[in-house]
Structures are given as C-alpha cells and as structure tokens.
C-alpha cells in the first residue's frame, strides 16, 4: 500500500532482536546457549505485548492508514494481515461502533418491514474476524480504515532498545538471576515503564481512540480520503481487508429506497451479495 505521503516511521532494524537477547544474557550472566536464547526471545515478546497494551493510544509508529473503494452490497469484510486494533472506520464519513446484535437487529427489521437496508453506512461492528457495515452501501464509495499494527522489535524506535533490555530483566529475567542484580531488579522494571512513558509523551500526533462519533457522515470533509482513494484504490490482493464471500457471493436482500420498491431483491438478511459491480 502506498499513501500519498508516507509517514516517517523509524527504519526497521532486523539485527535488533538478537542484539537485545545477547545483551540480556551478558548482563545477567545466563547460559549462552540456544535454549536460553529462545527463552529470552519469548520474554522479549511478552515485554512488547505489555508495552503495546500500556498505552491507551496507538503508538505513533504503529499507526497505519488503508483506503479502497467498496461497491453496492459489500457490507461484510474479512480482516486479514497485521492488525492489532481498529482506530476509525470511514465510509465515507466516520462510522459509529455498534455491537453485532445491533447490526443483526437492523437487518432483521429491514427484512420484516420491507424497509431499505442500503444507503450511506452509519455503523460498523466487529464479529469473529469480520467487519460488518450498516446499512449496506448502495453505490460505489470510498472506504478507509485507520488502525494499529502489532509491535515488533524491528519496528520500534532505536531508543526502545534500552527500554526493552530493562523490561526483560525487570519483568522476567529477575527470576533467573545469577549475576547479583536481584536486588536491583525493581529498578530495571521502573526504568522500562519510565522509558516507554517518555516515548509516549514526546509524540502528540495520536488522538484518543473514540468508539463513538456522533458527527454527521455527510458533513465530514471528504477531500483527503477521496484523494487518497483515487490515488490508492486497492484490488484486495494484499489488502488489510477483503470483501467476505468475494469468490461466491451469498444470498442477501438489498432493498431499494422508498419509491423504488419495484427493484427490490429479497433473500436472507444476514449474508452479503456482491452487488452489481466487483473490483
């Protein structure tokens, strides 16, 4: 995926993981063998998970933007690729997060009362690795996601190398201490938390992850996302999402708007149809 202007993320360092592992082994005077290295790598993974969950905001270097076009009737998408959590969903304005029960209820009501279930989407729900929209798009339109990816040791900023060494020793390594550092283990843990706190404080380009946004989708400025979609439409081959049932569309109702009831198609109000157009 190529955005209009790529953010300046820290350059990945593929050698950092083994360097951190070796630093921990040397500092704690652990056995320098494959078994111990595998154990320290596992501690490193645990420490990264704690760091990712520590911050209620997505880390600035883990935020990503994805944009594509969706077509009439595409209201269910499979989430795939590297995705830690969604930050915002836009189609074309920002959608409100709802439970899957709400989406099912709206679909069932539309089926029972023969009401329109297509239009400009207002809500989204996450369920079982899928993203559901309501109502179903009634035309080709822009679709964008902002999301965060899982932290890996290769992606974090260079200053995190010291924080992670401190975190491994303070959180896990102290239980296997043979270097005389045992009395100082709490200091390593404190240094880890202080380090990642300082990393958070030095970047203010993240907004709070809001699950509810009551802004009118039609009033949202669409120029940025429209331009992004024009430049960067995807064919779903290597996308963060792809339409569910893309290979064989399911049976579903897409009801017309009021006054156009003669063009209704009826079916099961849970699944998805591909619509008249496909990517």
ZIFENSUL-V253452 format. One record per residue. N is the residue number from 0. RES is the residue in three letters. SS is DSSP state (alpha for helix, beta for strand, coil for the rest). PHI is phi in radians with two decimals (* if undefined). NEAR is the number of other ideal C-beta (glycine too) atoms within 8 Angstrom. Layout:
BEGIN
n={N	N}
res={RES	RES}
ss={SS	SS}
phi={PHI	PHI}
near={NEAR	NEAR}
END
This chain:
BEGIN
n={0	1	2	3	4	5	6	7	8	9	10	11	12	13	14	15	16	17	18	19	20	21	22	23	24	25	26	27	28	29	30	31	32	33	34	35	36	37	38	39	40	41	42	43	44	45	46	47	48	49	50	51	52	53	54	55	56	57	58	59	60	61	62	63	64	65	66	67	68	69	70	71	72	73	74	75	76	77	78	79	80	81	82	83	84	85	86	87	88	89	90	91	92	93	94	95	96	97	98	99	100	101	102	103	104	105	106	107	108	109	110	111	112	113	114	115	116	117	118	119	120	121	122	123	124	125	126	127	128	129	130	131	132	133	134	135	136	137	138	139	140	141	142	143	144	145	146	147	148	149	150	151	152	153	154	155	156	157	158	159	160	161	162	163	164	165	166	167	168	169	170	171	172	173	174	175	176	177	178	179	180	181	182	183	184	185	186	187	188	189	190	191	192	193	194	195	196	197	198	199	200	201	202	203	204	205	206	207	208	209	210	211	212	213	214	215	216	217	218	219	220	221	222	223	224	225	226	227	228	229	230	231	232	233	234	235	236	237	238	239	240	241	242	243	244	245	246	247	248	249	250	251	252	253	254	255	256	257	258	259	260	261	262	263	264	265	266	267	268	269	270	271	272	273	274	275	276	277	278}
res={UNK	UNK	UNK	UNK	UNK	UNK	UNK	UNK	UNK	UNK	UNK	UNK	UNK	UNK	UNK	UNK	UNK	UNK	UNK	UNK	UNK	UNK	UNK	UNK	UNK	UNK	UNK	UNK	UNK	UNK	UNK	UNK	UNK	UNK	UNK	UNK	UNK	UNK	UNK	UNK	UNK	UNK	UNK	UNK	UNK	UNK	UNK	UNK	UNK	UNK	UNK	UNK	UNK	UNK	UNK	UNK	UNK	UNK	UNK	UNK	UNK	UNK	UNK	UNK	UNK	UNK	UNK	UNK	UNK	UNK	UNK	UNK	UNK	UNK	UNK	UNK	UNK	UNK	UNK	UNK	UNK	UNK	UNK	UNK	UNK	UNK	UNK	UNK	UNK	UNK	UNK	UNK	UNK	UNK	UNK	UNK	UNK	UNK	UNK	UNK	UNK	UNK	UNK	UNK	UNK	UNK	UNK	UNK	UNK	UNK	UNK	UNK	UNK	UNK	UNK	UNK	UNK	UNK	UNK	UNK	UNK	UNK	UNK	UNK	UNK	UNK	UNK	UNK	UNK	UNK	UNK	UNK	UNK	UNK	UNK	UNK	UNK	UNK	UNK	UNK	UNK	UNK	UNK	UNK	UNK	UNK	UNK	UNK	UNK	UNK	UNK	UNK	UNK	UNK	UNK	UNK	UNK	UNK	UNK	UNK	UNK	UNK	UNK	UNK	UNK	UNK	UNK	UNK	UNK	UNK	UNK	UNK	UNK	UNK	UNK	UNK	UNK	UNK	UNK	UNK	UNK	UNK	UNK	UNK	UNK	UNK	UNK	UNK	UNK	UNK	UNK	UNK	UNK	UNK	UNK	UNK	UNK	UNK	UNK	UNK	UNK	UNK	UNK	UNK	UNK	UNK	UNK	UNK	UNK	UNK	UNK	UNK	UNK	UNK	UNK	UNK	UNK	UNK	UNK	UNK	UNK	UNK	UNK	UNK	UNK	UNK	UNK	UNK	UNK	UNK	UNK	UNK	UNK	UNK	UNK	UNK	UNK	UNK	UNK	UNK	UNK	UNK	UNK	UNK	UNK	UNK	UNK	UNK	UNK	UNK	UNK	UNK	UNK	UNK	UNK	UNK	UNK	UNK	UNK	UNK	UNK	UNK	UNK	UNK	UNK	UNK	UNK	UNK	UNK	UNK	UNK	UNK	UNK	UNK	UNK	UNK	UNK	UNK	UNK}
ss={coil	coil	coil	coil	coil	coil	coil	coil	coil	coil	coil	coil	coil	coil	coil	alpha	alpha	alpha	alpha	alpha	alpha	alpha	alpha	alpha	alpha	alpha	alpha	alpha	coil	coil	coil	coil	coil	alpha	alpha	alpha	alpha	alpha	alpha	alpha	alpha	alpha	alpha	alpha	alpha	alpha	alpha	alpha	alpha	alpha	alpha	alpha	alpha	alpha	coil	coil	coil	coil	coil	alpha	alpha	alpha	beta	beta	beta	beta	beta	beta	beta	beta	coil	coil	coil	coil	coil	beta	beta	beta	beta	coil	coil	coil	coil	coil	beta	beta	beta	beta	beta	beta	coil	coil	coil	beta	coil	beta	beta	coil	coil	alpha	alpha	alpha	alpha	alpha	alpha	alpha	alpha	alpha	alpha	alpha	alpha	alpha	alpha	coil	coil	coil	coil	beta	beta	coil	coil	coil	beta	beta	beta	beta	beta	coil	coil	beta	beta	beta	beta	beta	coil	beta	beta	coil	coil	coil	beta	beta	beta	beta	beta	beta	beta	beta	coil	coil	coil	coil	coil	coil	coil	coil	coil	coil	coil	alpha	alpha	alpha	alpha	alpha	alpha	alpha	alpha	alpha	alpha	alpha	alpha	coil	alpha	alpha	alpha	alpha	coil	coil	coil	coil	coil	alpha	alpha	alpha	alpha	alpha	alpha	alpha	alpha	alpha	alpha	alpha	alpha	alpha	alpha	alpha	alpha	alpha	alpha	alpha	alpha	coil	coil	coil	coil	coil	coil	coil	coil	coil	coil	coil	coil	coil	coil	coil	alpha	alpha	alpha	coil	coil	coil	alpha	alpha	alpha	alpha	alpha	alpha	alpha	alpha	alpha	alpha	coil	coil	coil	coil	coil	coil	coil	coil	beta	beta	beta	coil	coil	coil	coil	coil	coil	coil	coil	coil	coil	beta	coil	coil	coil	coil	coil	coil	alpha	alpha	alpha	coil	beta	coil	coil	coil	coil	coil	coil	coil	coil	coil	coil	coil	coil	coil	coil}
phi={*	-2.06	-1.52	-1.10	-2.27	-1.21	-1.09	-1.55	-1.31	-1.05	-1.11	-1.08	-2.15	-1.19	-1.63	-1.15	-1.04	-1.18	-1.17	-1.12	-1.01	-1.19	-1.09	-1.11	-1.08	-1.19	-1.13	-1.68	0.97	-1.46	-1.08	-1.67	-2.38	-1.12	-1.11	-1.20	-1.10	-1.10	-1.14	-1.16	-1.07	-1.15	-1.06	-1.07	-1.07	-1.08	-1.15	-1.10	-1.09	-1.08	-1.16	-1.14	-1.41	-1.11	-1.70	-1.26	-1.65	-1.11	-1.06	-0.99	-1.50	-1.88	-1.41	-2.40	-2.22	-2.27	-2.40	-2.78	-1.86	-2.01	-2.16	-0.89	1.55	-1.45	-2.17	-2.32	-2.29	-1.45	-1.46	-2.61	1.36	-1.52	-2.48	-1.57	-2.77	-1.40	-1.83	-2.59	-2.18	-2.22	-2.84	-1.48	-1.50	-1.24	-1.60	-1.54	-1.37	-2.31	-1.34	-1.11	-1.03	-1.12	-1.12	-1.06	-1.07	-1.11	-1.12	-1.15	-1.12	-1.08	-1.19	-1.20	-1.65	0.94	-1.76	-1.14	-2.07	-2.21	2.74	-1.52	-0.98	-2.07	-2.23	-2.42	-2.47	-1.81	-2.71	0.99	1.42	-2.19	-1.91	-1.93	-1.93	-2.49	-1.26	-1.16	-0.99	-1.77	-2.85	-1.12	-2.68	-1.29	-2.41	-2.33	-2.21	-1.89	-2.71	-2.07	-1.84	-1.10	-1.27	-2.23	-1.13	-1.27	-1.63	-1.24	-1.10	-0.97	-1.16	-1.23	-1.01	-1.20	-1.03	-1.23	-1.05	-1.04	-1.13	-1.09	-1.17	-1.24	-1.58	-2.26	-1.13	-1.04	-1.30	-2.17	-1.25	-2.39	-1.99	1.50	-1.56	-0.94	-1.19	-1.77	-1.04	-1.06	-1.16	-1.15	-1.11	-1.09	-1.12	-1.09	-1.12	-1.14	-1.10	-1.28	-1.09	-1.15	-1.15	-1.18	-1.19	-1.53	-2.33	-2.08	-1.59	-1.80	-1.72	-1.06	-1.34	-1.66	-1.47	-2.29	-2.36	-1.60	-1.16	-1.20	-0.98	-1.27	-1.61	-1.24	-1.14	-1.84	-1.12	-1.09	-1.23	-1.11	-1.12	-1.07	-1.17	-1.05	-1.38	-2.26	-1.08	-1.94	-1.75	1.29	-1.14	-2.31	-1.53	-1.31	-2.34	-2.61	-1.05	-1.17	1.03	-1.12	-1.24	-2.42	-1.11	-1.47	-1.55	-2.68	-1.39	-2.18	-1.55	-1.34	-1.31	-0.99	1.62	-2.16	-1.07	-1.11	-1.72	-1.06	-2.08	-1.95	-3.11	-1.38	-1.48	-2.11	-1.48	-2.39	-1.93	-1.34	1.49	-1.32	-2.19	-2.23	-1.05}
near={8	5	9	6	4	6	6	3	7	8	4	6	7	6	6	10	11	7	9	14	12	8	9	15	14	7	10	13	7	11	6	6	6	5	7	11	11	8	8	14	10	8	13	14	8	10	14	13	9	10	14	12	6	7	10	4	9	12	13	8	9	13	13	9	9	13	13	13	10	11	13	13	15	13	11	13	12	10	11	8	7	6	11	11	8	10	10	9	11	13	15	12	13	10	14	10	10	10	6	10	6	11	13	9	8	12	12	9	9	15	11	6	6	8	7	10	14	13	9	12	14	8	13	14	13	10	7	3	5	11	12	13	14	16	15	15	19	10	5	8	10	14	12	14	14	10	13	11	10	7	13	7	11	9	11	12	7	6	8	12	11	8	14	16	12	13	14	15	15	15	13	10	16	12	5	8	11	6	7	5	12	7	5	7	13	7	8	15	12	9	11	15	9	8	13	13	8	8	13	10	6	5	8	3	4	9	5	5	9	7	4	6	8	4	8	6	12	6	6	11	4	9	6	7	12	10	9	14	14	7	8	12	9	11	6	10	5	5	13	12	13	9	13	9	11	9	3	4	8	9	6	12	12	13	13	10	8	5	4	8	9	5	6	10	8	6	9	8	10	6	10	14	12	11	11	5	6	6	5}
END
